[in-house]
Amino acid sequence: MSSDTVRVSPIVGSTAPGFDTNGISLLLLGFSDAVDARRPQEIAEQFTADGLFKPGDKAIRGPAAVEAFYGDRLRDPRRTTRHLWSNLRVAPTADDLADIRVVLSNYAFDPAVSETEVQLRVGNVSGVCAKGPDGRWRFAEHVYERLFALRLPLSDPQPPSVQVPPVLVPGAPMTLLTLEQASQIVDAGLARALELKFRPMTIAVLDAGGHLVAFKRQDRSGILRPEIAQGKAWGALGMGHGGRDLARRAVEAPAFYAAIAATSQGRVIPVGGGVLIRDADGDIIGAVGASGDHPDNDEACAVYGVEQIGLVADGGHGPGAPR
C-alpha cells in the first residue's frame, strides 16, 4: 500500500483550512507506538538531524542522543506504558513546517517508581514539525510539560497488560476494514436484535483510525444511542480492550477511568457493547459499538455481526474465549 492511501484520523484538533494533518498524526502515533513497543531506534527516527527533545528539564539534541536517552529509560523489561494523544492544534508556518500543541496522556507501570502502582500522567507537547525530502514529518522541536500525575493502585499483583498497536509506517501492508464489511456487520447485528426481540438497537462500526464507516439506528431507538454506540466503539479502540474488559477495569480503578473520561472529553464509554474487530492475525482493524438493550445483549449483537463475516470479535473476554 502506498503512503498516499494510508489515512489516520486527525487527533481531535484544528488546523488552517486546507492543511492536511495526516502526516503529523502519523508522526505522533509513530513516536508513541515506538515508546510503548520499547524501540529506542524507532523513537529517534521521529526527529530531524538536529531535532531538540525536552522531556522536562533535560534538553537533548539529535537522534543519537534521543536513542541513548530512551535506551536507558526503557532498560527495565517490566516497564510498561500506553500513550494517548488528543486536542491537536496545528499552525502551519510553511508548506514543510508547522507549530503544534497537543495533549499527551499516558499510564505507566514503572518499577523504578513503584512496584504496586500505575502512574497516570497528563501533559502538553508543543514544538515544531518539519517535513523532509522523503515526505515524512519529524520533530524539529518536541517540548513536554507535565500538567499533573496520579498514582493508582494495581488491582492485580502483576503489571498491567498493555496491547501495543502496530507502528504505523507509510508503505507497510495493513488490513483495512471495508465499507462492505462494515455494512454487513451492522445489518447482521440488527437482524440478530430483531430475531431475539431485543429493544430497538443502534450499531456503529469504526475503522482502526476511529473513522465512522457504517451506522444504522432501528426505528424507535433512543436519540442518544448513536453517541453511545460510537463511544463504546471509540473507547474500545482507544484503550485496546473490549467494552466488557473496560467495564471491569473502570470498577477496579475508578480514579483512572475518571481521568480517562476527562482526557477523552467524554468519548470513552467503558461498558459492554464495545467490540474490537480483529483480523486472522489478531490485529485490530476496527470496532463495533451497539446500544439499545442490556449491555450483554448489545454485545451479543455486535459479536454476531463481526463473526458473520469471518472476522474475530473481542468484546473483552479475549478473542475466541468462551462467553
Steps between C-alpha positions, in 0.01 A plus 500: 500500500640840411534770761241704309229250596584478868258723690507576870222669690593856602563494874200713597641837409512794263725644233498757223247434222639266236799380705514119525591385852526135397880499491523669840251250644722221367800663667329521840374142481835372374676665794264370769471152346880470490521600868228253597670226295839577663687584176754780569628508141151553359438773757816678384388474136211733578744794539687714248880489492524789749158452661460627856328277759415643843329242727477731801817675612733308268598625154603228253598571142527262205378143435808334656447680831127422494573131438749492789249668732226248427743208495571576864141590589356178355769269636273327754290248300222526760436864418170524310336808349202606290472847345196689370495825301215753490415863423758549226545858381708562187617843381682471164783748450603364157415209274755285683491654850229516766473595866304249707341474840338175616397329823689181585358260759675182603486240766810308601602215722854600595666283768757774556216718631269244661451124494135529608362798307430622150582863422261710290669806352341776294698776333535732203736442209592808299756548230577508131452230237699496175425310180809341345587427136364147549156644577505398868438742783744501793548696820730799464402591855307294756439655842304311767343681795331283762172637633421243766563140603304246699603173661242223480525173695535184295195276534715205392847418639627458143583801281205611284466341159535762231425422138734701281359574155725451199723793413350690206766515231407645159529226240450212745220253415196515724154345510221745428140473610291562189166676471343174382627312805389775739154512341466122529595516868233763567228317305577163661504652849166675451347182356617314809337761724169453317530122516556502877237772555741743661413866545558722192873493433757745364827369358808693384820366344830692510821420317835471679554877474172577673310605187130418484456253212145370541208586727130420535235572764186289516163671523424626852859461617582787741646826375817458711566150372719615205740684733503210747566239230787701354637569850510128576688428177732799539584408861584142401730629223660763719582262784559183298249298702140393442221675690444221752866516602483881519193475728688272738806723501287810563364338817847398616666835424229771509742790538693395192188468287366830628823654372462315170147637465631852554795453265280359222236771553243237589546290186602180684199297618634201698210257486405180321404540136834634375661221296840505334526358148812293442632339184635146474837612640337655805564860391231756583343633178198677650229486763125465530282684751142385567247672726130453568454213745689350796878518441517119473241508220671794331824304502330186367375690194839660433685170538251321275543760225880472504502121502254481210761643262782276621689749718588461867290681763658606831245640742734489797518128564789472256454372144375145492436484876178342625220743578 
